[in-house]
Every structure is written in C-alpha cells, then in structure tokens.
Amino acid sequence: VVPEVFARMRERAELRARRKVARTGRVPEVTLDAIYREMPAHLFSVPVFDAPALEVEFEKTITFGDLEVLRLAQVAVAKFGLRLVCVSDTYFSPAELRHILDRPPFDDLTIDEIFTSSQHGVGKGSGLFPVVLESLGVEPDRVLHIGDNAEADGARARREGIRSVLFDRHPGSLRTVLEGEGLLRTDHRQKAKPTLHPTRGDFGLSAVRAKAMSQLEGCGLPAATNLYWRFGAGVLGPVFAGFAEWVHRRATDEGVDTVYCLMREGEFLSRLVNGARGYLGSPVRAETLWLSRHVSSRAAVFEASRDELQTFIDRRVAPTLAELCDTLGISLAQLPELASDAETRLDQPDLVDRVLRRMTEQPHVRAAIVANSAELRGRLVDYVLRTVRPTGGRAVVVDLGWGCTIQVNLDAALAGAGAGISSLGLYLLTNEGALERALDGVQAEGFLASAGFPDAASWITRSPEILEQVCMHDEGTVVDFTDDAEPVLRDSSQSGAQTLQRAAVQRGILAFQREWARYCAVMPPEALDSGRSQARRPGLDHRAVPQLLASTTRFVVAPTTEEVSLFAGWLHDQNFGSERSDSVMHDTFVPTLQYLTPRQLLGLPMNKIYWPFGAAAMHNPQLALGAGAVLDGTLPPEAFEAGQPCHVRVFVDSGGGFDEAVRVAAGPNVNGLSYVLAEVATEPLRGVMLRCSDEPGVLRLDRLTLSFSVHGSSELHEVRFDAGDGFSQLEFRNGVLLAENVVLASRAAPEVVYRCDPELAASAYRVEVEAAFAWMITPRLRGRRSGKTEAAVQLARKVTGKARNVWMSAGQQADEQFRPDL
C-alpha cells in the first residue's frame, strides 16, 4: 500500500470508529487503539496493537510547541505558582501526550494533569470542562483557558464560567492563502494535499507563518501598511527564507565564505542571507555588488558586432534610435542619414537592419562604440576587483534570476580584462534562457527552478514584476562607474507610497525569517535512517522546494482579491537604461477581460499586461478560475470555449487593395463573447479590414483599437472605437446596419473597414489590431431579398433600442433571454 492510500485508510478508519460509538448514543470520541482496530492487520509488519505506538512516535517527530503559549505557561508556574493542566480534544491518551511532550522545550515544564476527550468520552464542546473542574476541585472563575477554537475553547468555556483567551491560527487572510495552496481543505472530502511531504508535512511552515503574522511588529503598523507587512510574513516569507538557507548550503559546498548579491535587489537579499547565518551556524556572509543589465551589457561589447548590438534592441519594449545611441555612448550626429528616425522605436526589421549596418559598417561609429565599452569595462572591472574577494579564482553571485544576463556579461567583462575570475550564479529561479547560457558554459543554479524546469515556474517568470519590485532598493539602477570605482546611480522613479509599501513587505519577510529561526531551534530533528549517520536538523532543504514553488506560483497565478488590491497600483520600471515605468495592471485593459477565454488570458503578451492573473482575479473571477483549471490540468481550454470557433481575418491595404495578412482564433468564450489581438507590419499602411469567419451572421462590435507604430515617434498612434462613442469612421460591409455597431450580414461574412488618413498612411509601418465583439453565424440567404427577409430587417431595426441595451453594452454581458433569439 502506497503512503497516500494508507493515509486515506487511516482517516477512514477513524471515521468508522467514531460512527460505531455514535450509533450507541454516546459522543463519538475514540482512542487511537480503537482507530487501529478498524485497520486490517496485513498492512503492518508488527502486530496491529503495536501500531498506535508507532503513530505516537511519529507524531513526536513532526510536532513542536507554540513558544508564546509555552512561555506564558512557564511564567504562570514559575512566577505565580499556578497549576498547569492540558485539556485536549484528541484520540491520544494522557500517557501518549506525555510521551509526545517528553522532550525540549517541554521537559522543564511541570504539567499537573492532562485531560483528553478520548479518555473521558466527551470533548470540550460536549462536557469535558465540567469534568476538569470537578477533578481539580476549583471554581470556574479561578481558571484561565487558552485555545484556538472559537466554539470549543471560547464560547463553550465561557458558558461554563471559565475565562478564555483565543489565539488565531489563521490571522488575516492566511486561511484563504492556505486553501489556495492546497494546505487546508475547503470541504470534508478526503482529498490529498499534493504539496505536503510524506514525512515532514508542510515543514511547520503554516504554523510559523501564523505566528509571524501575529507578531507585535506588524500590529504596531498602520492598518494599510500592516496588510503589506502581513503579505511579506505570510506569503513570501517562507520562499525567501528557504532561498537564503539554500544559498548558505551551496556556498558552503563551494568552500566560499562570502557571496555577492547583485543590486538593486542585492541589499534586501544580503539581509536575508546574513539573517540566516546565526540559526544555521554558517560562516557564509553576504555583501552587495552594484551591477545592472544596462551597465554589464555595455561592458560586454568587444567588437560592436551585429549580435552584440542586437542584445540592446531585444527588449520588452524596443528602444528608440535615440535611446540606443545614448546607451552605446554615441551621438545621433554620427548617423546623419538616420536622423529622421531618431524617435522611432526599433521594432521594424528593415529599420533595425539599416541601423545595425550603419553602426557596424562605418568604422568611426563602430570604433566609438568599442572605445566607449572598453572604457566602461575598465571601470566596471576595477570596481569588481576592489569589491570582490574570490575564493580560488571564483566568485559566487546571488540574484533573483530569470535568464542570467548580468552574470553572462560579468563573466565576459572579467575574461576580456584578464581578471582570472569566474562566477557561480545562485538564483531564486531561472527561465529557459538560462539553458542556452548553460550550453555556453555559464555556471548557474536555481533554487525553485533551473532553466525553466519544473514547467510551473514559467508562470512566475511570465509575471515576475511584483517579486522584482518587492526586492528593490530605494536607490535607482547603476548606469556607470567613476574613475574611483564608485557606482553612478540613476534617480529612482518609484513613488513614495510604493517605497513605503515595499519596505513593509520586506520587513514582513524578515520577520518571518526571524520567527522561523526561533522555531527551528525547538523543532525535533529527524530520526536517523540507513542513509545518514546523524539526524538532519530542521530547515527548508530540497524536499521543501515543491511546496515553496507551489506557494509562489499560487500568488502569481491565483492571487486573492486582497493581494491584487495591494499591488494593482504598483509600477514596474523597465531598467536597461530606460527611465520608463508601467503599471503592473493596466486599467484600460480591464473591460476587455469579459471577452477572453482562459486560453487567451494565458497567452497574452507581456507588453499588453504584466499581471493578467491579478487583473482577472479582481475583475473577472470566473475567468481567473477557468485559467487556473487550465493551468493545473483539471480541465482542457476547450471546456471554456462555446459555440462554433470564430477565426478573424485581418486584411491590410498597402496600396493595391486589401490583402489578407493574418488569421487569428478569437473564441468565443462561454458567454458568447470574442476577442482578437493581432499585429501586422507593412508599408505603406492605408487601411485595415476585419472579417469574422467566412459565413454570414450577426456582428456586434463593442470595441476596436488600432495602435499604429509610426516613423519619427516613440509613441503609438491609437485609434479607438467604443460602443456609445460612435463608429462613424468605420465602414461596415456586406450587411445591414441595425445599430451603430450591429450589422446583419445575410449573404457573406460582414467586414469592418478603417481607412487611414493620408498623413498616417504615409508614416505608419505597423498596426496592432485589438477587437472585442459578439458574433453569431446565421443561415446563408440566396437570391433576392424575400418579403419575409425584408420584414425581419425592418423588425430588427424597430427593436434597435432593445438591441442597443442588450448587444451594445461594452461593460455588461448580454441578456441570457434575448441572446438566443438574436
């Protein structure tokens, strides 16, 4: 029998034992012996009556005391001479509980008596308190009871006249978080908790998270700030504490006593690593090292080749020509033939090719780039050599991770300068980009995931902005170094509010680490096994990684509404030499969510929205749940797509009429709504046309946005049409217009046409098409319009008011009763 099946059998045996007692009319309290009498003997290699002792011994290895309750009990006994008794609803006997408590830190605590529900046949909620009072011979008002169950420990104790104090096992939103992580069941079914370790459970993390979130440090903060602090303590605290422990283990394995945490995240990461030194007994110390993608990439340019320069263009948002020149340290005056495109973004292949050819084929331009990079490289290497003390020619760098870009560039700069130093990168996790780096010889490891494995980590690196911002420093990014090897920093663009909120999250994470350190000191070591010569000390080793990865993934892809409200207004700076910051959740995209399928939500590009999961969780919970079901494999994406698939064809007119450019699946979702996002690059760009399907039908166009990239401008030229705001600039073909945005096409697929004005047509080279609509195929009508058809059209026109209410509402779903008729 596998452990998972045995666990469920053990639970079922307890239920069966309790039902037997209940059928006799007694309170269904049972002993451990009674439970194991319901288990078949062939499961055990020992006599079945010896099995309860094995469970008691195992319980002793996975439980630990509540230090606050323990301290209160010690003071009550030692200072005030009070009697201490334990009252528990449990299947353990008093003797079994005493055996479990026979270890530090309980061994110096005098417990007068233990009362259990299994011993007396009643629980705290059904009569155990009177038994305790009678046995002790005390009045109820002379007893103080401490517990965590609002009914049994609180209300019932007070009804008996006993004063009671409750402590919250799940403060704040912790219960919701734990349910989302699969660590608390949301119903009574015996479902497995997939992230639990078979012998270490949740490693004590749920309990320590609760204790950390209840610390006085957080309670003393303003209510709004406390929410950020609690998020740090209860959500991110465990994963960062585990990361710090792992850094210590790996550094010790490598024989180094100092690791270097890359700024801007490095200041916080170094506090974490140094915070773990004491309770781990580790000699490893962390220091900060000022590096950035921007400055390290520039220092890694040796020849100004196309491949080297291309790395400065391949960014989430392509730089303008002026920004690229500034990054490379050259003047636009050195490229006079490209002056007209100074503010054009380098997202057009032809323009990128012209720019790279000019830069690489003109000797004076190429020489200037190489010289500037060589000078910067000298300053960077000088700074690194003054800061880093390598062990055996090797330095260990620590960062959040993703693609190891900074480490790659650092290695190249150090090798080019003949510094004789190589690096090992230790990261929270790395994406698939690190796989190529590994093939090139870069030594990098990830704690939660390496090179994109396990696959679940890809969703964290899809939306890493909150994690990045949480770890940021107050200072801006490093853009250069002085001749004295001092970092030159750019001013931070973050708001004061976000800075304070980020600081609260960091303090919460560190508070969890301190609490974790306290409890690691009292957690029982694991028993010896055949593979180890000494007991393993408590901690978050590789066995805890699946749970920590699941916890982090849960926050990114299935955040609670409280978590979304905390971070919806945060800004993410693009770095890489740019001062631009964007919101992690664009408000303008929110109305579009109702048109998406889960498949489309999961496929949204980063430049459309950084945190699609957060937006869906707050504004469209059904979509968020559907996306979660698709992510974990519970349901296929087709389960959330209704009706006949709709494919939208996008045509562009480059001067010779409309030609098809791209065909995109557009849904529909279960509400009958569809969404399309497509991009077309061509010049000139005189017009755009959309065609839904190849069949006749009814089209309601709720929203159409055309975003044109134009020469000479870094900003998009956006043309937007919304229901109610007018569609007069659009031409609807092949149908009868029932309302300003509703067209009935009876013989061919309806088409929507936008004609660019001459100035836009001459300067545009790319268009992003985004449309939200409803679509229904109708039977194709042939020949002349019949009297019935004409009457139907007239009737449709007469009910335009109703159609306007039902079909034109961009922000509301269509009336379920009216939709089938249309």
Secondary structure, DSSP 8 states (H G I E B T S, - for coil): --HHHHHHHHHHHHHHHHHHHHTTTS-----HHHHHTTS-GGG-SS-GGGHHHHHHHHHHHH----HHHHHHHHHHHHTT----EEEE-SSS-HHHHHHHT-STTTTT----EEEEHHHHS--TTTTHHHHHHHHHT--GGG-EEEES-IIIIIIHHHHTT-EEEE--SS-TTHHHHHHHTTSS-SSSS----TTSBTTTBTTTHHHHHHHHHTSHHHHTS-HHHHHHHHHIIIIIHHHHHHHHHHHHHHHHHHT-SEEEEEETTHHHHHHHHHHTHHHHT---EEEEEE--HHHHHHHT-SS--HHHHHTTT-SSS--BHHHHHHHHT--GGG-GGGGGGTTSBS--HHHHHHHHHHHHHSHHHHHHHHHHHHHHHHHHHHHHHHH---BTTEEEEEEEEES-HHHHHHHHHHHHTT---EEEEEEEEE-THHHHHHHTT--EEEEEEBTTBSGGGHHHHHS-HHHHHHT--SS--EEEE-TTS-EEE------HHHHHHHHHHHHHHHHHHHHHHHHHTTS------TT-SS---SS--GGGHHHHHHHHHHHHHS--HHHHHHHTT-EEEEETTEEEEEESS-GGGGGGGGG--HHHHHT--TTT-S-HHHHHHHH-HHHHHHHHHHHTTSS-GGGGB-SS--EEEEEEESSSSEEEEEEEE---BTTSEEEEEEEEE-SS--EEEEEESSS-EEEEEEEEEEEEEETT-SS-EEEEEETTT--TTEEEESSEEEETTEEEESSS--EEEEE--HHHHHHEEEEEEEEEEEEEE-----SS--HHHHHHHHHHHHTHHHHHHHHS-SSS---TTTTTT-
